[in-house]
Amino acid sequence: MNQFSNHNDNPLNEAEFRRVHDAVIEAAKRRLVGRRFIELYGPMGPGVQAIAYDEFTGTDSGQLDLLGESSPTRIFTDQRRFRTIPILYKDFVLHWRDLEMARQLNMPLDVSAAAGAASWCAEREDQLIFYGDEKLGYEGLMNHPQRQVAPLTDGWGRAGAAFRDVVDAAEKLFEAGHYGPYALVCSPRLYANLHRLWEDSRTMELDNVRRVIEGEVFQSNVLRGNVAVLVSKGQENLDLAVSIDMTTAYLGAERMNHPFRVLEALILRIKHPDAICTIEAGA
C-alpha cells in the first residue's frame, strides 16, 4: 500500500482495509469501459505529475532492400507537449458506529459506500477518456479536433444501417494506415439497436459488426446522444498514462467518523488522432 494512502491514523486493520480496497477495484472494473480497449502506461508512481504528450506522423510501410542502405521514412514526433496528469477522486465515509458494530458482532464490514465512490470515480475516468476536460484543455476520443468523422444513418433504426456506418468508419481508418483490430463504443440506444436480426438471417447485426472490425463492441452511458466511436487499438495510437492507479486513501477522522478518498491520476494520450473515427449525425 502506498505510504501516502495508508495514513498512520487509519482506523481499519489490514483485513478491513483489504476488504475496502477489493470492493473499490471490483466496482471500478464493472463500470470502466475505456480501459477495456486502451492500453495502460504505468503506473509510474504518485510523484509523477506531468508526462510527455506526443503526436506522431508517418504511416508508410517498412523499407525493403538487399543491403539495408536505403533511407526509410521515419515515424517521428510531429508535436510534443508536456501535460499535467490530473487527479480523479470521490470521497466516502465509514461511520464509527458501523465499524464498531462489525467488530463487536464479528460481521463483515459494509463497504457499499466505498464501492459507490469507486463507481463514480470510474465514470469520471470514462468522461475524461471520451470527452476530455474543457477547463484543462484536454481532448477526448469524441472531440479531438483532428479525429475522423463518419455520418450516422437513421440512428441505426433500420437493419443494416449500423453495419454500413461501421464499414464506412473502418474504411476511413484503413485509408489513414490504421488496420485494426478495432474497438467500437456505442451509446446505449445505438448498442440496443445492434441487437436485431440481420435482414433474413438468424444472425444479429452485432455479430456482423464484430466480424468486420475484428474486435469487441462496447456500450457506454458516458456518450452523449446517439453517437459511436471506432478506434484502432494499440499503444502506437493511444494509451492511458497512469501515475496513480485507482486506490483508497484515509483522510483523517472527522466528527468521530472516518472519511476516505478513492483516487487515481491519469491522462489519455492520443498519439494518432486519425486512428479515431466518430460516428455521429450531421457529419
Order of alpha helices (4+ residues) and beta strands (2+ residues): alpha-beta-beta-beta-beta-alpha-alpha-beta-alpha-beta-alpha-alpha-beta-beta-beta-beta-beta
